[in-house]
Amino acid sequence: MNKNYLKVRLSLSAVVLLLLMGCNKPSEALNVLIPTSSKSSSVPDSEVSQKVQIAFLSIPGFEAFDIDVVSRKGDVRISGVVDSQSQIDAALKLAREIDGAHTINNQLTVKQ
């Protein structure tokens, strides 16, 4: 009975080891499955920031706020204080539509 127990433990250990080794490769698959847009990656950061700021001028009352827009490699950070949540929602919607903006980091807050 001791020999059978040892065989079962070794077999289970081998299966677990194989499973763990097989789980070590998903990063390669993810790189293949998630394409990047070559068109939007070629947009300079300063142009992305400028386009976002210009788009914000279409939001009623938004020109009165001191909103900071910084872009780095397509990651856009928007910070400042506005009057309402609807202004934040409108700003995020517009920022997402800008060519070259991949990720929007919202740091806008509502004035209290």
Backbone torsions as a table, in degrees:
resi	resn	phi	psi	omega
1	MET	NA	-33.2	-179.6
2	ASN	-65.8	-36.8	178.5
3	LYS	-66.5	-41.6	178.9
4	ASN	-64.2	-40.9	179.0
5	TYR	-62.2	-41.9	179.0
6	LEU	-65.0	-41.2	178.2
7	LYS	-63.1	-42.0	-179.9
8	VAL	-64.8	-43.9	179.1
9	ARG	-63.4	-42.7	178.7
10	LEU	-65.5	-40.5	178.7
11	SER	-64.1	-45.2	178.5
12	LEU	-64.5	-39.2	177.5
13	SER	-63.0	-40.9	179.2
14	ALA	-65.1	-41.3	179.1
15	VAL	-64.1	-45.3	179.3
16	VAL	-62.7	-42.0	179.2
17	LEU	-62.6	-43.1	177.7
18	LEU	-64.2	-40.4	178.5
19	LEU	-64.4	-42.5	178.9
20	LEU	-65.6	-38.3	178.4
21	MET	-67.5	-36.2	179.4
22	GLY	-70.4	-26.4	-179.8
23	CYS	-81.2	0.0	-175.7
24	ASN	-88.8	1.7	-173.8
25	LYS	-115.5	12.3	-176.7
26	PRO	-70.4	-21.4	-178.2
27	SER	-64.2	-35.7	177.3
28	GLU	-64.9	-41.6	-179.2
29	ALA	-66.2	-38.4	179.6
30	LEU	-64.8	-38.1	179.0
31	ASN	-63.1	-31.5	-180.0
32	VAL	-79.6	-36.6	-174.4
33	LEU	-79.5	-20.7	-176.3
34	ILE	-108.8	94.3	-179.4
35	PRO	-75.9	151.6	174.4
36	THR	-108.3	146.9	-179.1
37	SER	-84.1	117.7	-178.8
38	SER	-70.1	-27.6	-179.9
39	LYS	-66.2	-48.3	-175.8
40	SER	-77.2	-23.4	-179.7
41	SER	-75.2	-14.1	-178.6
42	SER	-91.3	0.2	-179.8
43	VAL	-81.1	124.4	179.6
44	PRO	-62.0	148.2	-178.7
45	ASP	-57.8	-42.3	-178.4
46	SER	-62.9	-35.6	179.2
47	GLU	-70.0	-39.5	178.1
48	VAL	-61.9	-48.0	-179.6
49	SER	-60.7	-43.2	-179.1
50	GLN	-64.6	-43.2	179.0
51	LYS	-62.8	-38.8	178.4
52	VAL	-64.5	-46.5	-179.3
53	GLN	-62.2	-40.2	178.3
54	ILE	-66.0	-40.1	178.7
55	ALA	-63.0	-34.6	-179.6
56	PHE	-64.9	-24.4	179.6
57	LEU	-65.8	-17.4	178.5
58	SER	-80.5	-9.2	178.4
59	ILE	-85.4	122.5	-178.6
60	PRO	-56.5	127.6	177.9
61	GLY	81.3	-4.9	-174.6
62	PHE	-72.6	-25.7	-177.8
63	GLU	-66.7	-17.6	-179.4
64	ALA	-79.7	-11.7	-176.1
65	PHE	-96.1	150.5	174.9
66	ASP	-92.8	92.0	-177.2
67	ILE	-105.3	129.0	179.7
68	ASP	-100.1	129.1	178.2
69	VAL	-123.8	120.9	179.1
70	VAL	-126.7	132.8	179.8
71	SER	-122.9	137.3	176.5
72	ARG	-143.8	113.1	179.7
73	LYS	53.5	39.5	177.8
74	GLY	87.3	-7.9	176.0
75	ASP	-90.4	117.1	-175.2
76	VAL	-106.9	126.1	176.7
77	ARG	-109.2	124.3	179.7
78	ILE	-115.3	123.7	-179.7
79	SER	-136.5	151.6	179.0
80	GLY	149.9	-175.3	-178.3
81	VAL	-121.8	131.1	179.6
82	VAL	-125.0	176.0	-176.3
83	ASP	-82.4	-30.3	-172.7
84	SER	-147.5	161.8	176.4
85	GLN	-66.1	-32.4	179.3
86	SER	-63.9	-32.1	175.7
87	GLN	-68.9	-38.1	176.5
88	ILE	-64.0	-45.9	180.0
89	ASP	-60.4	-42.7	179.6
90	ALA	-65.6	-40.1	179.6
91	ALA	-63.8	-43.4	-179.8
92	LEU	-66.1	-40.0	179.2
93	LYS	-61.8	-45.6	179.8
94	LEU	-66.0	-41.6	-178.0
95	ALA	-63.5	-37.6	179.9
96	ARG	-66.2	-23.9	-177.8
97	GLU	-85.0	-8.0	-176.8
98	ILE	-75.9	131.7	177.3
99	ASP	-65.4	126.4	-180.0
100	GLY	101.9	-12.4	178.0
101	ALA	-90.5	110.6	-178.1
102	HIS	-92.5	-47.2	-176.1
103	THR	-128.4	134.8	177.9
104	ILE	-109.9	120.1	177.8
105	ASN	-102.1	103.8	-175.8
106	ASN	-85.4	113.8	174.3
107	GLN	-120.4	23.0	176.5
108	LEU	-76.2	143.4	177.4
109	THR	-129.2	157.3	178.4
110	VAL	-91.5	131.3	178.5
111	LYS	-62.1	136.1	-179.0
112	GLN	-109.6	NA	NA
